Amino acid sequence: MQIWADGFLYKQFAAGLENELNPGYARLLQPDGWRDIYICNTLTWQPVGWYLAEGAVEFHYTPDPLGPDIYEIRPFLGQKFIFNRFIKAIHLDKPYFYARLDQRFLWYPEDGTQDSRTRIRPRIGGRFILNGDALDIKTLYIPFFLEYFIDLNGQATERFAYRNRFMAGIGYVINTRWRAELDYYAGRSRNTAEESFIKSDNTIQIQIKYYLQYQTL
């Protein structure tokens, strides 16, 4: 079992142009479990309602009592294609296809080595709105997605890695600036570099989101 805690700060610079800052902390809840301390900055451009492009840089520090500590810089590019604004019959809001290209630069300070890996992460998802036809104050919604991790040049040396995962949760629009989500992840993963991707992992994530200018996403 893992627990993740994430904060999100959003700033809109112009119509269709937004910045997201995401500091976070993850922990494997078992004796000698690894930790992951990270921050990600993402710039998003949405020129039309059905298309979104983004670029980002993530920084990770992963201390691990049972494996090598890892420093990682992870720039990535992503594109999202939104199929429909809202399907009222089932209250499905903005179903989408998303694809992300990760370039991972990893350093292992204990033995002075480094590595570079590339992967693609396709995803399909959306959210169901439970008590309305759009996100507004006091709206409840269910976010969900299914994602795959495809290594293009081999696997990185790391204790934990996903092969695929499914997320579903419950979200609430507190007011015009604040939102909160409690999400559950399950998927095929491994906890050592020697294992195959057969372990079913369970993760709980707490998200707090703050918008400097409120908007419906």
Buried (B, 14 or more C-beta within 10 A) or exposed (E): EBBBBBBBBBEBEEEEEBBBBBBBEBBBEEEEBBBBBBBBBBBBEBEEEBEBEBEBBBBBBBEBEEBBBBBBEBEBEBEBEBEEEBBEEEBBBBBBEBEBBBBBBBBBEEEEEEBEBEBEBBBBBBBBBEEBEEBEEEBBBBBBBBBBBEBEEEBBBBBBBBBBBBBBBBBBBBEEEBBEBEBBBBBBBBBEBEEEBEBEBEBBBBBBBBBEEBEEB
